[in-house]
Amino acid sequence: MLHEGFKRGGLFLAMDRNIGNLDRLIRLVIGILLLGLYGALEPPLRYVTLLGLIPLGTAFLGSCPLYSRLGISTGRRHPTPS
């Protein structure tokens, strides 16, 4: 059984977009800022900046697995036909 956040699409599973434009922009900026600190910090903290890949990746994908799991969506709500 597939989780609600996943849909079958051909040969792969596609995730629903659950991140709105403002949320994506914020994640993109945070990811870039964190990754930008990589060269400025010493080795113990340097590797923490790699966590910036997470918000950067979710911004590019437009989908957050944690949001899917919690049933949260910051994207536009499309009216469902009844």
N, C-alpha and C positions, 0 to 999 in steps of 0.2 A: 504494500500500500504506500502510495506517495504522499508526502506532506503537502498541505494545501498550497504552499509557496512555489511548488514545482509543477510544471506542465510538460507533458510529452510533446516534443516538437521534432519529428523526424528521428534522427539517430541520437539525439542528445536531449538532455533535460534543460529547459529554459526557465529561469526564475522570473517571477513577476517583478515589474518595476515598482518599488515601494518607497523611493526617495524622490522628493520634489526638487525643483530647480534651486531654491535657496539652500536646502540641505546639501545638495550636491556641490554647490559653490563653496559652502563652509567647509565641507570635507576636503575639497580640492585644495583650498588655501592651507588648512591645517596640515594636510599630507605634505605639501610642498615645503612649508615652513619646517616641519620636523626633519624631513630629508635634507633640507638645506643646512641644518645644524650638524650633519654628519662629520664634515671636515673640521668643524670648529671645536669639537669636544674631544676629550681624551678617551682612550679605549673603554673604560667601564661604561661611561655614559654614551659613547659613540654608538654602541649597538642598540641602545634603547631608541635611538632616533629611527631605526629601521621599522619601528612600529608605525611610522608614517605611511608605510606601504598599505596598511589596512584602510585608512580613510581614503587614500588615493585610489585604491582598487575599487572600493565600493562607489566612489564618485564616478569612475569611468563606466562601471557596470550598471549603475542606476538601481542597484538592488543591494540590500543589506540582509544577510542571513539572520542576524539577531532580530531585526524588525519583522521578518517573516515569521520567525518562531514565536514572537510576542503578539503578532497580529497588528502591528503598527504600520501605518502608511502616511507619509508626509506629502505624497503626490496628489495630483488632482483626483477628485472623486468623479467617476463617470456614472451618470444615472443608469440604473439597470431597468431595462424595459419590463413592464409587468403585463 
